[in-house]
């Protein structure tokens, strides 16, 4: 069985979209999505520097555009070898579009609104995020809660992202949980925590007018690793996830329990594949980076495809 994965914020790198803009169809789509979002996605994906694409309001639409462009080119709408779709954080919007819960234009509209609202919620909040690497999960979680911090991303493979007040994060860095080290992340606020609560009703209002269709294949949810086959629930979970923790560890566990033998990570690939290699080493990984990788990706899909 094969899972198709869309990465989340923080995985973007300068120029990652450039190789995918070399066809007329890709250029046409990216121009449409640029109009939809009010962003120059061509420039952001090809020549913008790392500081600019770190901006939440720009990074999130760029990532979803990358997932949609690359998957469309690679699979040409034929997902017969795919068994599951999943995405990390904002990657869930791309995964939902690939699963045909929403169409691509709706996905770009939703992700732009999500990005702007999350950036607005972060502004002036004096919050941030730090990765806690290593240590026992129970010990790390207890330390975070003791400082009033939230385990915002449980990524598995010994990686938990702490989020909350900057002073508390500084204290965490000074006194890391036993067996761990703490690395501050270059983000503007405490994503996937109550800090993002103001963004939820805005996105919920937008989402309620979206015609959500049931996914063409099962969707693995960040909320708890559950396999979701109802389109409205997929969309509701994506909206609620803005202010709720990401449990990527549970998503990976679900893949293993469900018999997934391989994953293809869409561009900008590498982060999720790395986590899976460490946490679920029996799952084979493929990182799709440029159109030159498509023949090998299709062969990988054929190898792992089917029930």
N, C-alpha and C positions, 0 to 999 in steps of 0.2 A: 504493500500500500504506500501511496505517496501523498505527502502534504505540501501545499504551496503556501509559502510564508511571505508576508510583507513586513519589512522592518519599521522601526519607530524612530522618533526624534533622537538625535545624537549620533545616528549612523551616517548622516549626510556628509559628503566630502566634496570639496570644490571640483566642478567639472564632471561629476559623475553622470550627468544626463547627456552630456555632449555626444557620445557615440550613438545614442538612441535617437538623435535628431537628424540623421542622415538620409531619411526617406521622406518622400513627399507626404505620405499619409501621417507620419509622425509629426512633421512640421505643421500640417493642417490641424491635427488634434491639439498640439501644444498651443497653437494660436487661439483656438476656440477656448481652451481652458484658461489661457491668459486673460481673455476677455471676460470670462466667467468670474475669475478671482480678482481682476484688477491688478494683476502682477505680471511682470515680464518674466515668465517662467523660462523662456529660452535663455535669457541672460543669466538668470539666477542659477540655472542648471549647467551653464557652460563656462562663464567667465567671472561670476561673482566670487569674492574671497570667502574664507571660512568665517570671518566675523559677521559678514552680512547674512549668510545662510544659517547662522546660529539663531537669528531672530525668530522667535516662535511663530510670529504672524506670517513669515515667509517660508520657514523650514517645513512646516506641516503640509501646506499645499504642494510644495516641491516634491516631498516624499511620496505623496499619493499619486501625483502625476508620473513619477518614475516607476512605481509599481504597475500602474495601468498601461503605460506605454510598453514596457518591457514584456509584460505578460501577454499583451495583445499581439506583439510581434512574434514572440516565441511560440505561443500555442495557437494563434489565429482562431481563437474561439472554440477550439476542440480540447475540452478538459476531460476526455474519456479516460485518461490515465491518472487523473487526480482523484483522491478519495476524500480529502479534507482541505478546507481553507482556514487560515489563521493569520492574524497580524498582531504586532506588538504595539499597544497603545494606539497612536494615530494610524498605525498600519492596519488596524481593524476596519477603517473606512475603505481603504484600498481593497482589503480582502472581501468586504461586503459587496463592493462593486463587481469584483471578479466572480463572486457567487451569485450575481444578478439580483441581490436584494434591492439594490438601487442602481440606477444607470450612472454612467461616468460623469455626466454634467451635474447630476444631483450630488454625487460624491464630492466633486470639486467645490460646489456651492456650500455643502455642509462642512467640509474641512476648512474652508476659508473662514466661515463663521466661527467654527470651533477655535481656530488659531487666534483670531482677533479677540474673542471673548476670554480666552485663557490668558493672553497677554495683558488684557485690561485688568483681569482679576489679580494678576501678579504685581502690577504696577503699585509701588509704594507699600508693598506688604512686608518688607524686610524679611523675606523668606528665601530659602534656597534648597539645594539638594546635595547630598554627598553619597558616594558609593562606599559601602562597607564590604571589604573583600576579605574572605576567610572567616574563621570563627564558627562556632556551633550556632545553628539557627536560633535555638531557644535563648541562648545567652545574648546574642545580638539583639533579638526582638525585645528582650527584657531591658537591655541597656537603652534602647531607643525610647521605649515607653516611659522609662524612668526620667528621661530628659524632656518629655513632652513632645517627642518627635514621632513621625508616622513612618512605618515601613511601606513606602509608596510603591516600590517595585520589588517584588520578590522574584528574582530572575533565575534562581537555581544556580547550581555550580558554584556555590559559595559567594554569591553576589546579592546583596540586599541594598536598595537605595533608600537612604533616610531622607526625610523631607520635613521642613518646618522652620522655626525661628533661627536666624543666622547665628545668634549668640549660642543657642543650644547646639548647633552644628559645630561651632568652634570648640565648645566644651567636649563634644564627642571626639573631635580630632585630637585634642590634647590627651584624652583618656579613652582610647579605643577599647572596645570589648576584647576580652582575652583571645589571643590567636588571630586577631584581625588587624587590618590597616584601613585608614579612612582617606578617601580621595575626593576633594571638593569637585563638583560638576559645574561647568559654565552654563548655568541656566538662570532665568530671571525670576523664578519663584518656585513655590512648593506645589508642583503639579501632582495630580492624583491624590490630593488631600482636601480637607474642608476649605482651604484657601481658595480653591477653584469653585466653591459652591455658587457664587454669583453667576457663573457662566452656564450652569445647568438649566435653569428655567428658560433662558434665551434659546438654547439649543433644543430644549424640549418643545418649545412653541414652534420652532422651525420644523422639527421632526414630525410633529403630529399631522402636518399637511403633506407629508411625503407618502407616496403609495409604496409601502414596503412589501416586496414579494418574497415568498419562501425561497431560501437558497437552493440552488440547483444541486448542491452537495453539502454535507454537514459542515457547520461552522463551529470552530472551537473558540469559546469565549474567554477573554482575559479575566473576567470577574472571578471565575472559580474553576476553569478548565472544563466546564460542561460542554457537551455537544448539543448545539442548538439547530433545530430545523424549522423554526418559525420566524419568518422575516420581521414581523413587528417586534418580537422579542430581541432579535439581533440588534435592531435599531435602538430600542429602548436601553439595552445594555451598553451600547456604544455611548449614548448620551450620559447615562449614569456614571460611566467609567471616568468621566472627566474629573470627578471629585472622589473617586474610589480607587483603592490600590489595584495595581496590575499583578496578577498571579501567573506570571509566565512559567514558573516552576510547575504549576498544576497543568498548564497547557502541554508542557513537554511530557509530563507523566501520563496524560490522556493519550497522547500520540503513541507512547509505548504500549499502554494497555489495549489500545485499539488495533495494534498490529502494524503500525506505520514502520516501514523498513527504510524509507528514504525521504528526504525533504529537499525541495529547491527553494532557496532564498532569493527573492527578487532584489534588484538594485535599490539602494547601494548596499550590496550584500556583504556578509562577513560576521556581523555581530551575533545574529541569532544562530547561525551555523556554529559559531564558536561556543556558545552556551550549550547547544545540543551535544557537541563533541565531548564536552566535559561532564554534562549531567546524564546524558543518555547515549553512551558510546556505541551501542548496538545499532543506532540509527545512522545510516550513511547520509552524508550531506553533499549538496552541490550549490556553489555560489555563482549565480548568474550575474555577470558584470558588464559585458558588452555584447553586441550582436554576433561577434565572432564565437561566442560560447553557445549559441543556439543549437547547432547540430549535436554537440555533446549533451546539452540539456535535454533535448528530445530523446536521445539514446538512453539517458539516465531515467527519464520518465517512463520509457517503454520497459526498462528493466524492472522498475519498482511498481509500475501501474497494475491495476486490476485488483480484484477482491481476493 
